[in-house]
């Protein structure tokens, strides 16, 4: 039965009252869209971990400590995290976000990686090499097997000095664009507080990332001495991984075993500097509250949002070895060993570089071996032992056997 006229009027009146009751909420929502200054204060408290990883990616590439990580909403949150760390372990670099195990090919000693940058080196090269193999239509990578890639450091002595790539220059470009945007409200409305906040934020961001401890931690490793021809280290995610990279470091190259240990490089001024920067970032947050005008806050929202996009890009982007501070010679034919069976890959790697297969053997085959495999590896151990010639009270290493002999001589 259709409603009567009186019932219909009652329904309309009830809907009108409901609309009136939610009007304050709609007005508040409309106010937030017109002037998002309250949102800015909240956004300043998120994204600290992204900022930390972005700085870790770019530190060391610029002159005089210049690290182009743009001003964003996450810097205040990061400053609190940095202060907490300074009160604890005193580290600035983030913890590794990609598991890795580093094995010295001379001693076969393996250690879990504690270096963020070394984990990123493995992550980026594993993805890149496996993608190259897929393009060549090699056997299905998901069906097992092992890929071993060999890398040789250059002799230019630039290890630990990152090259500048797209990630670096994107930071420089975003900082310039942020300055340009911050000038607009002052030019149009005479409100220069957006420029003041932006300039202060960029200056604080650059100063925070310019601390020398950043670079000290990032490349906390000794260099291969001139008295040694080279050092060989194998980096992999461990048993079950389908990829391993072998880094042959020449004179002045970084010792990856040192790097993996995550050595403490805390400076005596770290705590005081962290407290100072944390206070300054809080002052900047309070300054954000002083932004007035219906539209001017949107400029700062655009500046911070652009900076956040750059931070995310810098933190997650895959990069070349040179951009990470590891400079390798161009790969030669046969520098990538790929076999569908792990044991076959280790044997080929051993034939290519003595000691590599042996040092990875216990990682991928911790249990007992087959009789024929046992004989093969015993022969390789014996060959390395015979290549070492005792001379007076030290050992004389012959040619390419040099880094490995000490392990097998009793």
Phi, psi and omega in degrees: 000126182293151181294149177284173181297321180291322178294319180297319178296324179294321179296316180298319180296321179295319178296322179295319178295321179296317179297322179293325183290332181264001182300319178300323180292320177295323179294319179295320179294318178297323178295323179294323179287330179284322183220095187273034183294329177292323179296323181301318181297323180288318182296334179295349185257006183237155173089019181296323180292327178293318178300316180300316180289327177295317177295318180299325179292319193258345185295140178098349184272331185267163178285147176054036178078008181292121181233106187282071172255117189293154174295130181213182183288343186274355186292324178295315178299321179294321182298325177291319177297318180296322178294318178299318179294320179298326177285341182255257184278348176077016183265151175255322181292146178287165175288153180303136178252009178219121184294141180207151177230130183249126181240126176284122184289346179276317184255349186062018178278127181249142177220149176288139184285134176241014182253124180296317185291327178290323175297320177293324177301314179294315181302310186291322182281329176298313179297318184292314182293316180295327176293321177298320181292321178298322179295332180274006177059038174283169185311152184305122186288339183276356184267007179112196181091182184214136174246129179237120181251134181257135179228140178238129181289149178286165182260017183275358177072020182265010179301132183088004176239101184293146172275163183262125184235196181301321181298317180297309185289335175295324177296318178297316181295318181295320178299318178296318179295322178299318177299318181297318179294322184293340180281336187301308181297329177291321180290321184276318188239359182075014180262098184267005182291332176296319177296320180297314180296316181295314179298316179296320180295316179295317180297317179294320179297315180293322180291320180297319183276356180270359180299135184296335181296332177305307182289325178302316180287320185299321181237052181280079181203148173286165177258154176294125184289161179295338181284347179250137180291319182189166171229143184241129178228142179249131182240125180207166177279356176108191181300131183099345178284151179257011183214144173215141176244137180250117182254117179259105185265123176272188178306137182075000174282157180285142175277109185294332178295321174296315182299320182293339183286344179063056184296147181282124180234029182296138178258156184293339183267357187300315183296313181296319180294321180295319177297315181299311182295322179298318178296317181294324178291325176294320176299320178296321178299317178295328178293326178301326179295343182273001180290128181240165181104146184291331188244342188295329180296335179295329178296316179291326176297319177294320179296312180293322178295319177297319178296323179294321177299317179294321178298315179296317179299314181292322184290325188254348186295135172286138186229164178285166179298321180298321179291338177270356179098009178244115185254115183248150172290160178298139180294144178257171177299128179091002179284350175246118179257124181225122177224148179287341176248132184299318181298320179295322178294320179294322179294317178295321178295323178293322178293327182281318181219107185302131177101338183292311179298322180295319183287334178270350185299314182288339177288314184267341179225074182288345181266200181284151179258165174290158182304317181292325177291321178299317179296317182300310184287330174295322177295321179293321177296318180295322179296320178293323179295319181288338179285348180266126183248116179294136180219117188051238184252014178230187180243138177258123184263136186260118172046233186287352180280351189313309188288349193247345190295321186302334181292329190253001180262126180273000000 
